[in-house]
Amino acid sequence: MFEQNITWGEIQDKAKQEQKYIFVDAFATWCGPCKAMDKNVYTNENVGRVLNDKFISVKVQMDSTDKDDEEARRWYADARTLTAEYKVGAFPTFLFFSPDGRLIHKSEGYRDTTAFIELAKFASDPERLKFYGDLDAYKTGKRDYSVMPGLVKTMTELLDDKNGAEAIAKDYKANYLDKLPDEKLLTRENIEFIFEHLNLISSTEDRFFKLFFNLPEIIDSLHNQKGAALYFVNYRIAKDEIWNKLFANDTTSTPLVRNPEWNKIYATISEKFGTSYAEKIVPENKIFFYRRIKDWHTWANLQDEKIKQNPPKPPKEGDYFLTSDTWNLNNIAWDAFLRCNDKIVLKKALQWSELSIKLEHPNPNIQYLDTKANLLYKLGRVKEAIAQEKKAIEIDKAEAKKAGQDKGGFTDEYSETVEKMKKGLPTWPQK
């Protein structure tokens, strides 16, 4: 099934001569899932039949050890080339090539027998070869707008060519989508494409921004996500009316002014887009602004003001936890812990953390307990911090046991934190 005593160049030549696809199993000697593939999958007769029928197959060791034999050493240079060219960063990685040596599919991670056979069949489907024909045609100046979204997707996922994909996406939007009448533009495929490339909407003057602004319910329905249009509209307004005017560019944290005229900004947004947008966007972005310039006192005071004006609510059943009030409270508390050393701000952060735990009583997210423990520790309350972190570990272990697992997902990490606390070492990042 797997070729032996052969070079990468010889494999490519053989594939051309026999008109077979190439399958490369890129593995590492220390990789458990790689060994499981050898034991459970490659020994299967059906897997062998599929690979022998359509592929020239080879296993390539991507790491190096003192015990490597001559065959493994001969492959060192080619292994480095494959790693760099096809960005192999996880193991096992499965690389599938066309008979003429062009990558047609890349996949990572263990597959059982059935899943691997499906993967091999998918990779050797003649339709996979069509991509390169379409790409070559595009490069010669032929514009088939029906295939361009697929080109963009495949270039990103397969070739990891983000710049090339972005250039085609920009071409597709400017010369096709932007020229369609509204009734033809408002399709699920077109809206999904735009959501995948929101950076192409470069200002509030863009046609798509106006569609998102004026027809949010239709856009949300086509995208199948409630609130998506409004989320982007808020972002784009903030970008144009606040960030692009307060900072010289996106790469610097030094603002053009340190005390913006927020009333004027509010009035401008209100006049252009409506008061409801100004009421939402300006307070949120004031917080972001002072966080970005590391004015922690102003940031913390604004967070307190926001909490008082809109008291956080306990999560309801069915709520997505990443958008819950308690998760947001934990996030700002954790942000302060990681990056701020001011005791006044840290005490406020501790209050936010405690509120997040209180709102989820009696079963708070253990990450909230970890946040509280770390804040207590940074404030010098070491015994309380260790007790709190141990409580998080015990809950993690209990939940893991209930789920039939050996240990919880956070047990090791939190145990390391306890050891640092005992030794008086920082539990926050050091510059």
N, C-alpha and C positions, 0 to 999 in steps of 0.2 A: 504493500500500500504506500509506504513512504520510501522515497528514493534514498539510496545510500551512496557514499563516495562519489559525490557529484557536486559541481559548483553551481552558483546562481546563474552564471552565463550559460552553462550546459543545460540547465533546466529550461531556460527561456528558449534556447535553440530547439530542444526536444519538443516543447509545447507547440512551437510553430510548425515543426515537421509533422507532428501527429494531429495538429489542429485540436488540441485539448486545452482546457483551462488550467490555470496553476493555482494550487492551494498551498499556502504557507501557514503552518502552525508556529507562531512566534511564542516561545515559552522561556521560562527561567527555571533554573535547577531547584530553587527554593520554593517554587510556587505550588501550593497545595491543589488548587483547582486544575493546574496543568497535569499534575500526577493523576488526578481523578479522571481527566479526559483519557489519559493513556490506559488506565485500568478499566474504566467502565464503558467508554464510547468507541475508541479506535479498535478495540477487540471485537466489536460487534460485526457480524457478517454482512448485515444490510448496509452499515456505514462503509465497510470495505468495498462492497459492490458499487455503491454510488461514487465513491472517490476514484476507484480504479476505472470506472466506465467513462468519466468525464474529465478527470483531473490528472495532472502530474503533481504529486503531493510531496512535500518536504517539511521536516521539522527543523526549525532553526533555533538554536540556543542563543538567547540575547544577552545573557550575563556571562561572566567568566570566573572560573575557579581554578585552584591549584591542581585539581584532579582531572581537568579536562583532557580528553584524549586528542590524538592528532586530527581526527575528523572535526571535532569542535573548534580546534585552533585554526584550522583552514578556513572556517566560516567567520572568524572574528571580523574581518574587514567588511564582508558582505552584510553581516549582522548589524554593524554600525551604520552602514549605508541604508539598510531597510528601516532601522530605528529613526534615523534623521529624516529620510525622505517621506516616510508614511506615518511619522509621529507616533511611534509605538511607545506607549507609556503605562500600559496595564497588561496583565497576563492572566490567561492566555489571550493573545490577539490573533484573530483569524484574518488573513489577507487573501483575497481572491482576485486573480488577474485574468484578463482575456488572453486568448492564444497569442496575440501580438505583444503581450507584456504590459498592458495598461490596467491599472487598478480599477476594478468594477464594484468591489464591495469590501467593507471593513467592519468587523464586529469584535466585541470583547466579552470575556467572561465565559464561565462554564456553561455548557449546554448538555442536556441529557440526550440519549440516542435519537429520540423522535425529533426533538428540537434541532439537533445538529443536521439531521438529514434534510429537514425543511430549509434550514439555512443554506446548505450546499445546493439544493435545487433552486432556491431563490437566486443565489449568486450566479448560477450558470444559466439562468433564463436569458435567451437571446435578446430580450428587451433591455437588459442591462447594458448591452453593447451599443444600443441606440444613442445613449447619452453622448458618447464621443463623436458620433456622426453629427449629431445636432450641434455640439460645441464647435466642431471644425467648420460647419456651415456658418455658424454665427460669426466666427473669427474672419471668415472671408467676406463678410458684409451682408449675408442673407439674414433677413429678419422674419422668422416664423414666430409670431407672438403667442401662438398656442403652446409652444414648447418652452418658452423663456422662463416661466415660473419654476418648471421642473429643473431647468439648467441651474438656476440660482440655488435651489434646495440641494441638488446633488453636488454642486461645486463646494458648498459649505460643509456638507456632511461627509462627503467622500474624499475630496481633495484638500479640505481645510483651507481653501483659497477664498478667504473672506473679502479681499480687495477685488478679485475678479468677479465674485458673486455680487458684490455691492454695485459694481459698474454696470452689470447686466440688469440688476434690479432698478437702478436709476434710469437706464435706457427704457426699460419696459414701462415704468410709470410715466415718464415724460412724453414718450412717443406713442404710447398706446392707451394706458388708463386715463390720462388727463384729457385725451381727445374723445373719449366715449361720452355719449349723452347720459344723463343721470339714470334713466330707466335701464340702460344696459350696464351701467357702472355698479349699481347696487345689487350685486350678487354675492353669495357666500364666499365664492372663490376669490373674488376681487378684494373683499373686505378682509378676509383672512390674510391675503398677501400683504395688504397694507399694515395690518397689525404685526406681521412678522418683520416689517421694515418701517417702523414708525419714524426712524431718523430721516426718512425721505420727505416727511412733512416738516419743512424747515422753518415755517413761520405761520402766523395766524392768517396770513393772506392766502395760504394754500387752499386749493379747492377741497381737498379732503378734510382739512380742519373745519371748513364751513359746513360740510356734510355732517361731521361729528357733532358740531355745535348746534346745528338746526334740526337734525334728525337722530338724536341719541337713542331713542327707543328702537328705531329700525336698525341702526348700526349694532346695538347690543344684541338684537334678535339674530342678525346675520352672523355675528361673532359668537353667539351662544354664551354670553357672559354679561350679566346685568351690571351696569355701572361702568363698563369698560370705556365707553365713549367719553363719559364725563371725566373719568380719571385722566384720560389723555388730554382733554380740553383744558383741564386745570393745570396740568403739567406744562402745556405749550404756552398758555397765557403767562404763567409764572416765568417761564424761560424768556419770553420776549419782553415782558413788561417789568421784570425785576432783575433776573440774573444777568441778562445781556446788558443791562444799564448800570448795574452796580459793580460789575467785574469786567476787567479788560478782556479776559478770555476765560475759558473753562479750566485752564490748567493752573491757575494761580489762586491762592487763598487770600491774597492781598486785595481788598476792595478799593474801588475808586473813592468811596467815602465810607467813613465808619459810623456815621449817624444819618442814615437815609431819611428823606422826607416822606415818611410813611403815609401821611395824610394826602400828599400829592399823588403818590402811587395808587392809593385807594381810590381817589377821585378819577384818575385816568382809567383804571380798570373798570370802575363802575360806569363811566360814560361810554366806553367802547363795548363792554360786554354785559353790563347789568350789575346791579348792586349785589345780587345773590352770589355772583362770582367773586366780587371784591371781598365780601364778608367771609368767604371760605378761604380764598387764596392768600390774602395779605397776612392774617394772623399766623397761618401755618408757615409761610415763608419768612416771616420775621424770626420765628424760632429757628428755622434752617439757617438763616443768615448769621445770627449770633453764635450758633453752633459752629458754623464754618470758620468764623474769624476767632473762635475760641474765647469769646466773651462769656465765660461760664456763668457768671452771676446773672447777667441779663437773660441768658438762655434758661437758667433754672427758674428765675422769677416768672418768665413767660409760660413755662411749663406749669408752674403752680397756678397761674391765672387761668390757663386753659382748663385745668382740672376743676377749679372752683366754678367756672362758667358752665362747663359740661361734665358734671360728675360721672366718672366711669361706672359702667354697669357690669354686673356679673354676666358671664357668658351664658347663652341659652343653648339648649340641646339642639344640635344640628349646625351651630355656628362654626365657621372655619376658624380655628384657634389663632392663625397668623394674622387675622384681621380683628381679633377681639380687643376690647379695652384693656383687659388684664395683660395680654401679651404686649401691647404698646407701652403700658406702665413698666413692665419688666425691661423692655428694650431701652427706654430712656434711663432707667436706673443702672442698667448694665453698661450703657455708654458712658455715663458719668464715672462709674467704677474703673473702667478700662483707661480712661484718658484724662481724668481730672484729679488733682491732688488737694484741692481746696476743701477743707473740712466743712465749711458752711454748705457748700454744694453737695458734698457727700452725705451730710445729714438729711438734706432734702431728698436725695436719691434713696436713702434708707426708708424714708416715709413712703415714697412711691412704691418701693419694693414690698413693704409691709401691707400696703393697700391692695396690691395685686394678689397677695396671699390671702388676705381677709376676704376678698371678693370671690375667691374660689374655695373657701372653707366648706366642707372639711377635707376636700381632695385637691389641693393646689398642685399645679404643675411643678415637678421637682426642680426644674430649672429656675423657678422663682425662688425656691429655698436656697439654691446655690448662689443666686445673685445676692440675697440677703446675707448669707454667710460671708461672702467676699467683701461686701460693704462693711459689715461689722469688723472684719479683720483689718481693713484699710483704715478704719477709724480707731484702731487700737484695742478693740474689745475682743481679745483673742479667744478666751474661754468660751464666750457666747458663740463666736464664729465657728469654732471646732465642733461644738455641740450641734449647731444648726447644720453643718455640712454632714455630720454623721447621721443626722436625722434623714437627710436627703438620700444618703447611701442606703439606709435601712429600707426606706420606701421603695427605692429602685430595686433592691434585692427581692423584696416581697412581691412586687409586680412581675418581676422576671420569673420567680418561682410559680406564681399563679399561671403564667403563660407557658410553663413547661420549659423554661430556658435556664441554662446554667448560671448566668449572671446578667445583671442589667446593663443597658447600653451606656450608662454613665458611671458605673461603679468604679472602674479603674481610674477614670479621669478625676472623679471626686476624691478618691482615696489618695491620689497624688497631691491633690490640693490640701488635704488634711496634713500630710507629711510636711509640706512646705510651711503650713501655718505653725506646726510644732517646732520647726527649725528657725522660724522667724524670717523666712524667705518671701520675697514678693510673689503674689499670685496673679499679678497683672503684668502686661508686657513691659519689658525694659527697652529703652531706646537703644 
